[in-house]
Amino acid sequence: MQPSFMRRYPVASFYILALALGTAIVYLVAQGILPSSLALVAALSASIAGIIMTAVEDGRAGLQLMLRPFPQMEKGRSPAIASVGAAQ
């Protein structure tokens, strides 16, 4: 069985998916089907497409790795100080 289009061409699939999601949301808002407050969701279409492509390519393990929280900073240290300290 051949792999799906999304697995064979992940970059093209990402762009097509992001464009389709963004365009569909804007179209539905312009037609009055969705409220105008949802028009800003179209700006998130690339992020949503990225999450979908991660699920297709890497499955649940990839999603867990991508969406896990960032490590917490030590108390009293700003990120700028931590990055300077790490560079030394």
Sequence and secondary structure as in RCSB ss.txt:
>XXXX:A:sequence
MQPSFMRRYPVASFYILALALGTAIVYLVAQGILPSSLALVAALSASIAGIIMTAVEDGRAGLQLMLRPFPQMEK
GRSPAIASVGAAQ
>XXXX:A:secstr
    HHHH HHHHHHHHHHHHHHHHHHHHHTTSS GGGGGGGGGHHHHHHHHHHHHHHHHHHHHHHHS      T
T  HHHHHHHHH 
